[in-house]
Amino acid sequence: MDYLPFWALIAAAAGLWWFVSRSKKSQPSDSPNSRVSEPIELKVTITSEGPPESEHQALDKDAWDQEALSTYMEGDARSLPGKRLHITFEDRLGKVTERDINTVRYVRTTDGMGGALWAFCRLRGANRPFRFSRIRQATDLDTGEVIPNIGDWLDAAYAERPEYPVEVLLNQHGAAIYTLFAVAKGVHRYAGLERTILLQMQG
């Protein structure tokens, strides 16, 4: 009878040890592979004061001139799509970048000394205006030609277009041609009287 509490204590200790061992085995492991990942929200602010630059930067990253865009919008713009150029360009803040561009349109000032080129800029991933005076160097990517004067080169490329002779004819004699068309449409023929009226209207 005196040994019963002792063996009961041994049995209770063994049972407690077994229960604790089973509890530890049932708990999740602390190894990295067994942990459940939870999403973490991070806010990152990236600042840059110079190159390198992304090919798809926001529009306000360029210090391009508003007057260049105004000149382009108000001037007699000439359509010249698809010419591939490599240019060295200096913005109004003095920052110099090299860019590959595809021409869209251009306009020259009345004195022929200045102008602006509207082109798709691959560096920025958007259309941009480029003042002639800020293009430090230009190269034709199709021929490798170094372009000494961007305005003259654009004029020459524009004159090579198949539509150019028709545009020149319309620019120089547009009023007379439209008048002749109106007279012909009204009378369905070009008689002597219509020709006389047309000559008088031309002055």
Buried (B, 14 or more C-beta within 10 A) or exposed (E): EEEEEEEEEEEEEEEEEEEEEEEEEEEEEEEEEEEEEEEEEEEEEEEEEEEEEEEEBEEEEBEBBEEBBEBBEEBEBBEBEEBBBBBBBBBBEEEEBEBBBBBBBBBBEEEEEBBBBBBBBBBBBEBBBBBBBBBEEBBBBEEEEEBEEBBEBBBEBBEEBEEEEEBEEEEEEEEBEEBBEEBEEEEEEEEEEBEEBBEEEEE
